Amino acid sequence: MMFLGLGTTIKSAMDNALELAGPGYDLLIDGVVYRQDYFFVAGFKVTGTAVMSRALLAHLGEEGFQNWLAENNVFKPEIAVVQN
């Protein structure tokens, strides 16, 4: 949240969500981005499930990890869809 929303980005809100999850969390699934506006203050709120991809990869192996990514519809910038 910043004055008039100046300087706020969705990326910084997502980074903050992962930092709050704890060290080692680097992947957010089932994420939802909310725009928040109050008097003279605006920003973004991000919710979702934080995952440690390194631990998941070690547990599932490369093929299992790739299958898990596909099954959970993990964000891929080349096929992203923006909804209003």
C-alpha positions as CSV (number, residue, x, y, z in Angstrom):
1,M,0.0,0.0,0.0
2,M,1.4,3.4,-1.0
3,F,0.1,7.0,-1.2
4,L,-2.2,7.1,-4.2
5,G,-0.8,3.7,-5.2
6,L,2.3,5.3,-6.6
7,G,5.1,2.8,-6.9
8,T,3.0,-0.3,-6.1
9,T,3.3,-3.3,-8.4
10,I,1.8,-6.8,-8.5
11,K,5.3,-8.2,-8.6
12,S,6.2,-6.5,-5.3
13,A,3.0,-7.8,-3.7
14,M,3.8,-11.4,-4.9
15,D,7.4,-11.1,-3.6
16,N,6.1,-9.9,-0.3
17,A,3.6,-12.8,0.0
18,L,6.5,-15.3,-0.6
19,E,8.8,-13.5,1.9
20,L,6.0,-13.7,4.5
21,A,5.7,-17.5,3.9
22,G,9.3,-18.0,5.0
23,P,12.7,-18.8,3.7
24,G,12.9,-21.2,0.7
25,Y,9.4,-20.6,-0.6
26,D,9.7,-19.5,-4.2
27,L,6.4,-20.6,-5.9
28,L,2.9,-19.4,-5.3
29,I,0.0,-21.6,-6.5
30,D,-3.8,-20.8,-6.5
31,G,-2.8,-17.1,-6.3
32,V,-5.3,-14.3,-6.4
33,V,-4.4,-10.6,-6.7
34,Y,-6.7,-8.1,-5.2
35,R,-6.6,-4.3,-5.8
36,Q,-7.1,-2.4,-2.6
37,D,-8.1,1.3,-2.5
38,Y,-8.7,3.4,0.5
39,F,-8.6,7.2,1.0
40,F,-5.4,8.4,-0.6
41,V,-3.8,4.9,-0.3
42,A,-3.9,2.1,-2.8
43,G,-2.0,-1.2,-3.5
44,F,-2.3,-4.9,-4.1
45,K,-3.0,-7.9,-1.9
46,V,-1.9,-11.4,-3.0
47,T,-3.2,-14.6,-1.5
48,G,-2.3,-18.2,-2.4
49,T,-0.4,-21.3,-1.3
50,A,3.4,-20.9,-1.0
51,V,5.5,-23.9,-2.1
52,M,9.2,-24.8,-1.9
53,S,9.9,-25.9,-5.4
54,R,13.4,-27.3,-4.5
55,A,11.9,-29.6,-1.9
56,L,9.1,-30.7,-4.2
57,L,11.5,-31.4,-7.0
58,A,13.6,-33.5,-4.6
59,H,10.6,-35.4,-3.5
60,L,8.9,-36.0,-6.8
61,G,11.9,-36.2,-9.2
62,E,12.1,-34.2,-12.5
63,E,9.3,-36.0,-14.3
64,G,6.9,-36.0,-11.3
65,F,7.7,-32.3,-10.7
66,Q,6.9,-31.4,-14.3
67,N,3.6,-33.4,-14.1
68,W,2.8,-31.6,-10.8
69,L,3.4,-28.2,-12.5
70,A,1.1,-29.1,-15.4
71,E,-1.7,-30.5,-13.1
72,N,-1.6,-27.4,-10.9
73,N,-1.7,-25.0,-13.8
74,V,1.4,-23.1,-12.6
75,F,1.8,-19.7,-14.3
76,K,3.6,-19.7,-17.6
77,P,4.1,-16.2,-19.0
78,E,3.8,-17.3,-22.6
79,I,0.2,-18.5,-22.0
80,A,-1.0,-16.1,-19.3
81,V,-4.6,-14.8,-19.5
82,V,-5.7,-11.5,-18.0
83,Q,-9.3,-11.3,-16.8
84,N,-11.1,-8.1,-15.8
